[in-house]
């Protein structure tokens, strides 16, 4: 690993001052589960690393089912996995966090790091997209919100400017009679990355689907919403036939590639299967 300057700010403002004017030569360290590995193999060559571990505001976790949640970018996957409020109100996010590496990794890996690494297979990104969450970004001119569906611009690319910092996620209240789920397929049961991941989120009114969100991972350069499938569900009773049709439509949103981990055809099949399963689980949770 090459030498670099380590900056240890104690506040968001100090972070922004450390980032100012340094351009791509500076990187932010949260849990380090991706960054340290990339530095070790020479994938990245940086002059400065800004360590966020001393910024308490980034570890905030506040909210409930009625108010929605504010989740700091440095909240760990293990915290999201174990927090009772999140497991009850946002099960898809808790489920995705529980799939990130080993327990040791989850005690380090952060929600913001998983999102900002912007890998197509990132597990915690699809639930945030399906939950209509906003990313709250701090910069020299203040703070701005970016809809999570627009946060990713390509493989390992986001809307973040070099002198900006992702500080938190704002997740709106899902409302009564709502349910969500996240599932993925991996070649191994543990310690693997998604060949395909699907997050579904629905809400009901008088037995009819009021809103539906379906987000897919690892089938395009960025997480994608299956908008045609969502529209087919909204305003309709969620019958097995409607769910099966939505699963077929979700496949049309996927743009998978073939690689050593699975063919494009196999990934399309997984989109159909996992969409059907996550919608079925979401419906069960919404009607429980």
N, C-alpha and C positions, 0 to 999 in steps of 0.2 A: 504494500500500500504506500502510495506517495505521501509526502508530508503535506499538511494543510494547516491553516490557522483555524483554531476553534474559538467560536464566540459563544458566550453563555448569557444571554439576556434574561432579565427577570420580568419583563412586561412585553406586551404586544408592540408598544411604541419603540422599545429598545430593539425588538426584532426588525421592525421596519427600517430603523436607522442602520442596522447592520446590513440589510439587504440593499439599501439605496446605492445606486450607481455601480454595483458590482457585476451586474449582468449575469450571464450563464456560468461564471466562474464560482458562484456561491450556491450551496445547496442547503436545504433545511433538513435537520435530523429530528425525527419524532421518536418512534420506537427503534428505527434503524434496521429492521429485519430485511428490508430491500436495499437501502442505501449502503449499508456496510458491506453487504455481499457484492454489490456492484463496484464499490471502491476497491475491494480486495482483488477482484479479477481484472481490474483496469478498464472496466466498462465505462467508468466516469473518471474524469481528470479535473479536480476542483482545487481552487486556491483557498476557499473558506467554507467551513461548515458551521451553520448556526444551530446550536443545540437548544431545543424547545423545552427540555425537561424542567427548567426553572420557572416556566410561565404558568402560574396556577390557573389563570382564566381559561386556558385551552383545555383544561381537564373538567370543565363544568358539565354537569348533567342535571338538568332541571326540567320539570314538567310532569304532566299526567295525561290520561286519556281525554280529559275535558279541555285542557288548555293547549295540548300539543307539547312538543319537546324542543328544548335547545340542548344540543349535544356538542361539546367542545371537540375541536379537531384532534386533540391529543388523548381523548378517551380511548382506553384500550379495548381490544376485541373481547378480552375476558370480562371486563366490566359490563359490556353490552350483553354478553352471553348470560351473565348471572343476575343482572338487575331485575328485580321482580316487577317493577313498573313497566319496564320495556317488554319483558316476556309476556305480560298481559295485554298491553296496548299495541305493541309493534312486534308481534312474534316473528315476522319475516326477517326483520333486522337482527333480532337476537339469534335466530336460526343461522343466518349467514355468518355472523360473527363466530358462532360455535364451530364452524367448518374451517376456520383459518388455521392451518398448521397444527402444531401440538399445543398443549397447555402452556409450555414454556414460551412458545412463540406468541400465543394470544395474550400473555401477560406483558408483552412488549409492543406488539403490533397495534397501531392506532387506526381509528376510523379514517382520519384525515390522510394518513400515510397510504392506506389501502386505496383510497380514492385518487390521491394525487399521483401515485405511481402509474395509474391509468392503464394497467394491463387489461386487455380485452376480457380476460377470465376472472377479474376481480370479483370476489363473492359479495362484498358489502355494497357495491355500487347499484346493482339492479333493485334491491329493496328501496333504496333512497329514491331512485327514479320512479318506482311504482307508488311510492308514498307522496309524490309531488313535493318533495323536500327542496329547500333552497340552500345553496352554499353561500355563506356569508364571508366576504373577502375584504380584508383591510389593505389599504394602500395609502400613498402620500396624500391623496385628495379625500380620504375618508373611507367609509365602508359601502360596499355595494352587494346586492343579492343577485345570484345567478341561479336560475332554475336548473335542477340537477340534470334534466334531460338535455340541457344545452352546455353543460360543464365540460364535456369531453369533446375534443376536436380531432383526435386520431390516436393511433397506438402510442401510448405513453406521452400523450399531449393533451393539455387542458387549456382553458381560457386564462389561467393565471399568468400575469406578467412577471418578469424576473424580480421586480421589487414589490410584489404583492404576497400576502400571506393568507391562507385559508384559516379562519379562526373558529368557525362553528357551522353547524347544520341546523336549520330551522325546519322542523317537521310539523305540519299542521295536524290538528286533531282529526282523527279518522271518523269520529261521530259514532252514534249508536248503530247497531246492526251492521257492523263492518268486520271484515276478516281478511287476513293476508297469509301468505306462505312463501317460502323460498326452498327450492330443491335444486340439486345439481347432480350430474353424473360424472364420476371419475373412474379411471381404470382400477385404482386401488381404493379401499375403504377409507384410509386415513392418509394424511400428509401428501396430498396430491392437489392439482389444480383442475378446475372445471373443464371438461370437454364441452359441456353446455350447462348453463344455469338459467333458471326461470324464476322470477318473482311475480306473484299475482296479488292484487289488492282489489277488493270489491266492497260496495256498500249497498244495502237493500232498503227499499221502502215498500211496505205492504206486499212483500214477497217478490217484488220486481227489482231488478238490478238498476240502481240509481247511477252509480259510477263504477267503472272498471279500468284497471291499469294492469298491463302485462309488459314486463321488461325482460329482455333476453341478454345473456352474457355469452361470450366466446363464440358468437356466430357472425361477428362483424368487427371492424376496427374499434368500435366503441359500443357501449350498451345501447340497445335500440328498443323502442316501444313498438309493440304490435298493435298499431292504431286501428287497422281494419278489424282485428279481432275484438278490441275494446268496444268499438262502435256497434258491432254485431250483438254484443251482450247488453248494452245499455238500453233500458226501456223494455226489457224482456224478462220473463221468468227464467231462472237459471236451471233449466231442465238438463238432463244428461245429453239430450240432443243438441241443445244450445251450446253446452260446454264443448262437445265434440266438434261442432262447427267452428267455434272460436279457436280450438286447437289447430284445426286445418288452416285457418286464416293466419294464425301466428307464424306458421311455416313460411308464408309468403314474405314476412318481414325479415327473415333471416338471410344473410349473405355469407354463408360459411365457406371456409376453404378446406381442402384435404391436406392433412399432414400426418406425421407418424403417430399421432394420438387418436386419429379418427378421420374417416372420409367425410366429404361434404354431405353425401347422402345419409350417412349415419347420424350426423349432427341434425339434419332436418327431421329425421325420425325422432330423435331425442327431444327436439322442440315440441313436437306434437304430443309426445307422451308426458313430458314434464309440465306442459301447459295444462293439459287435462287434469293431471294430479294436483297441481297447485291450486287451480280453480275449485276443484272438488273440496280440498282442505279448507280453502278460504270460505267457501259456502258453509261448510260445517261449523266453522268458527263464528261466522256471522249469524247463524241461527241457533247457536248454543244457548 
